[in-house]
């Protein structure tokens, strides 16, 4: 199967996005365990819930 460069770049972007979401999700779980984390962590947790 051949894919053109544009499609390949899009796949790469999607993969990076998923990786970031997964990282945010891990941060969420840590934040739930430790409610004293920074405000930034709480914001990331909100992003997770929207996913």
C-alpha positions as CSV (number, residue, x, y, z in Angstrom):
1,X,0.0,0.0,0.0
2,X,1.4,3.4,-1.0
3,X,0.5,6.6,0.8
4,X,1.4,10.0,-0.3
5,X,3.5,12.4,1.8
6,X,0.5,14.5,2.9
7,X,-1.3,11.4,4.2
8,X,1.8,10.2,5.9
9,X,2.3,13.5,7.7
10,X,-1.3,13.5,8.8
11,X,-0.9,9.9,10.3
12,X,2.2,11.2,12.1
13,X,0.3,14.2,13.5
14,X,-2.6,11.9,14.7
15,X,-0.1,9.5,16.3
16,X,1.5,12.4,18.2
17,X,-1.9,13.7,19.3
18,X,-2.8,10.3,20.6
19,X,0.5,10.1,22.5
20,X,-0.1,13.5,24.0
21,X,-3.6,12.5,25.0
22,X,-2.3,9.4,26.7
23,X,0.3,11.5,28.6
24,X,-2.4,13.9,29.7
25,X,-4.5,11.0,30.8
26,X,-1.7,9.7,33.0
27,X,-1.4,13.2,34.4
28,X,-5.1,13.1,35.1
29,X,-4.8,9.9,37.0
30,X,-2.0,11.3,39.1
31,X,-4.0,14.4,39.7
32,X,-6.9,12.4,41.0
33,X,-4.6,10.6,43.4
34,X,-2.9,13.8,44.5
35,X,-5.4,16.7,44.6
36,X,-2.6,19.1,45.7
37,X,-1.0,19.2,42.2
38,X,-0.7,22.5,40.3
39,X,-3.5,24.3,38.6
40,X,-2.0,23.3,35.2
41,X,-2.5,19.7,36.0
42,X,-6.2,20.3,36.8
43,X,-6.6,22.0,33.4
44,X,-5.1,18.9,31.7
45,X,-7.5,16.8,33.6
46,X,-10.4,18.8,32.2
47,X,-9.0,18.2,28.7
48,X,-8.9,14.5,29.4
49,X,-12.6,14.4,30.3
50,X,-13.5,16.1,27.0
51,X,-11.6,13.4,25.0
